[in-house]
Amino acid sequence: MGHREQLMAGAKRCLEERGFARTTSRDIAAAANAPLGTINYHYGSKERLLNAALLESLGEWSEKVRSGSAEAAPDSGAGARVESMWARIIESETTDRPLLVASAEALAQAETSPQVRPQLPEAFETDPSALAAELHGIDGAAEGEVARAVGSVHMALVAGLTQQWLVDPERAPSAREVATGLRRIAQALESDA
């Protein structure tokens, strides 16, 4: 493994152990067992490396919580797939808490850091159409605007649920409560149509 890969692994470890805001270049270099100067050589700055590590980690997290959505209950419909995904997300609020805290810290940094801000939109544009297809069977090619809207709503809910679980896990909703709430909202919207 070269320095570039060592730095990525070290940055991921630092995000988990120290968080985004408290990780220094020296921390990353020590965790990677790489010279300090290799951070700028390979990534341009500590912030770019941390962002790259965060984006890669969030991509892995997304795959983990989304995995099994299509297989969760193929015959029982979208409701079971949605509830199954929300159960995995809620479980990850405990198992992957350091990553989710680092993600929240990175979002806070985006407001004042010209290096951080341009990289973060990639994390939120993880193809909402694919999420709509997995959970609801919506074909992004045929119904692009609808698929994007449905996937984006789920992504917004993930962000909000994550904040609730980070701040007040005792009162954050369960997977069943999320699914129940979504059903009731859908019913109300249909009755208004």
Disulfide bonds with the S-S distance in Angstrom:
none
